[in-house]
Amino acid sequence: METLRDLFEHVIRTNAPSRELLRTRFGRDWRIYTVEAFAAATRATASRLAQAGVRAGDRVALFSENRPEWHMVDFACHLLGAVLVPLYPNLPAGHVRYIVADSEAKVLIVAGKERANAAVEAGRTLPGVRIVGLDPGLAGLDPFEVLPVSPGGTFDSPPLRSTDLASIVYTSGTTGEPKGVMLTHRNFISEVTAIRPLYPITDQDEVMSFLPLAHIAERMVDYIFFACGCQVTYVDPPERVVDLITRIRPTIMVSFPRLYERAYVKILSTVHHEGGLKAKLFTWAMRVGRRAREAVWEGRAPSALTNLQHAVAKKLVFSKILARFGGRLKFTVSGAAPLAREIAEFFDIVGLPLLNGYGLTEAPIIAVGRLESNRIGSVGPIVPNIEVKIADDGEILTRGPHLMRGYWKKPEATAEVIDSDGWLHTGDIGHLDRDGRLIITDRKKNLIATAGGKKVAPEPIEARLKASPYVMQAVIIGDNLPYITALIVPNFENLETYFTERGLNGKDREAMANHQVTEALIAAAVKDANGELAQYERIRRFTILPREFTMADGEVTPTLKVRRRVVTDRFRQAIEQMYLKQHRTAGYGLDD
């Protein structure tokens, strides 16, 4: 297997035609594609694109949520030797216009009414681009079916090499203008063939695809699932996962940390709310579970008594927690951002291994945890056939068959990140432990240098804050400043419950953010986060914000990463107030 076209043929060849391969929720029912239907629809899509003039090397932009047709368009492009340009499903018109124009896409395929509106607006300044809708009846767009299928559904499928360009994937732009990352067939297939043998994934597994397929993480794991013959269920929007997971009952799941953070917070909030005997039983079970798992983490066997108590804890408590996730999960993977250690430990204790993974758009999967040797706090061993080394300043460098060809039409930017020896400078700081597992500290550009010359990594501190049931988002501040502060967005859903239980009803978010009760709760979260930090890393002051950071305001990327420069500029006055002598925050540890 050398190309994504080969992967498509592998799926068709190794699965029974009647096997249910892909499905998605359609009203109250499921829309299901068998292997045979998937193959036919993909080839018909390739024929339509060919009739529209798409040839080998041409770019096809896809503006869609996760759904079976996403991969049909994807594989159709590879049948033609064309290049897929995926767009995040929540992009505004300006971003759509930029990516389609920059990639010089010949066709833009669109799904959904909101995306159709953005595409129509973007299309006004995209002359020569054919814009069609995957769904019938999208205002302003011709339906995709208007593109004819050639007689017999045939199309020209030219020779394809592993070094040919397969996709241009645009970065989410946390620090500036998005760049088009050129990924070859070899980049994708080398990862599939290296990772597939590492995990017990079979054609009996049922998986969910709900992270944006425009993000390299979900796309890569979907290819691995295809290679293993898994049944894939698409869920959109991701918020529906909570409602559908007990119906889908997946055996494997991949997500950004936010899902695990919210599940953790929800479980702890429910236990706290119920109180009484249930809360005491939960506390006992967690204590027993931690004792059992700590023995494993330290490489020793738990005692017979601990094993017996752990079995009781599983039956009475942990089984009910796992049932919230459908009750069949073998393992889960978290990537794209740091996950607080206490959250990873929690899921490991209750019996749901949570593996961390690490990669970049420019180098899709560099390291990922293993079931047989998962070490909490690391992102696991390096993927086979990939090289990693640590530079003198702590930056992680990588090279190998996973490495991008370069940035589309940006040779200077490519030269800035790939040196003359072929090493990609990731921009991440980390180290390898004695067993070869990679541990990430932070983004190099995110490292805060205080006025006292101390270096502080903000992301681990932010992750610790978000482990609190009363913190939704946090941004650590302190670059060239005398001490560390924080902008904190509360978890308003949990705050509202807390206020209601105490008879403090009818308060909007502004009122809750400014209330002394909220200040006390956030202060407690800050105190907990500060507990294991060095003196110079500790948060001295904080400001509570009355709203979340949003993509609409340009404060977060489509993958929910905070754009620090935007946030610090937007809340500069609040930040300046935290460094004024007269500023008083009803918080913890404000030493003047």
C-alpha angles and dihedrals in degrees: 000000000000107000140034087250086061089051090054091050090047091056092050094044100046101043129068111255092238095050114120104241109163133022141168136184113269110184104303094335137061128256105215132193120198119208089260093050091046091052093047094047092047093051092046088052090052090050092051092049090049091051087051089059100261111153137174110303095018117128122240116192119210120200104183147121121245108292138131091266090062092072092038089061090042095053091039088061090053092049086059096039088244125143122246118220108192121201125202109254094234099052118131121234095264093058091046091052092049096049096044092047095043093049091045090227116191095203133026115201115198135192129192134022098266092050090045090057091050091046093050090051092047091045093064088078098034104085115188095020114122107221117195135170124236089207123058119247100029105156114248095009133097111233115254088240089068086076103089125238113231117246107287090006091271126155138169112269105189124200112285127205128201089241093057119110112263104174146357109218117189119221117239092244106233091163104027146314115004115255125212110239112209110219123184129209088255091057091058101036095046088059093046093051094043097047102036096076093049097073137048094247116148141165087269092068123103115203138183125230110200109129109095109280087216085071112084094228097063093040092052095048091046089057089051090050090050090051090051094048096243123163108246123208117194119215124191133209097026089228088074091066091086091056098041104038094085089052097044093041095195122202094209130027135184122195148152114262093259093077092053092043092053093045090050092049092046093052094048092045091051092050091048091048094050094047121164122072094347092057091048091049091049092050091049092048092050091049092051092043092051091050091052095046095043088060089055092045089054093047099249135112120258117241120263090251092051091050091051093049090045090055090053091048090052093051098044103034118003095052089060092052092049090049087065086067095048096272097255105081113132093185142333133217128217124196148149095059140029119280119210112254093232091058093050089048091049094056092043090052094051091051104263111116109217112199120197120219133193134201145120134232085250092052107019106204119010102159137001135176122259126225094226095051108020110166114194112229095034132085090226136248123327116272112257116268091022124111124216130177134169119237122223091263092051097259116146114238125191140179136171142094091316094064119112122248089236142274116314110258090345109101092158092054089047091053089052093062104029113058129208092270092056097255117144111220100219099195089231125118120220149114142231118247123223091273094051097257116144119236118194119210103179146298111298091229091050096056109117119220108199122212086259091060097252119141115226126187106215102192098068090049091049090049090053091051092051090056086075115094088227100053122078102167135006136183121194116219130193113105108150088351129118097248144000123277135170142220106214130192111199125226094252094189092060091039091055090053091048092049093046092052088057096046094254096131134164099034121142123217094269091054093046092048091053096042120111090229090062091045090055093048093049090045089056090051090050091049091053092048091048092051098090098029129105115253093257092050096054122112108245099180137009140191122214114220123210097221142037124258106256140196090229089063092045092246098118134032124238086267090054095251112148116247095222096192092054093046095047091048093047095048097034093125092053090047092050090051090058090060097048115104093230094051113117120191116186088231143107130288103004101166113180 
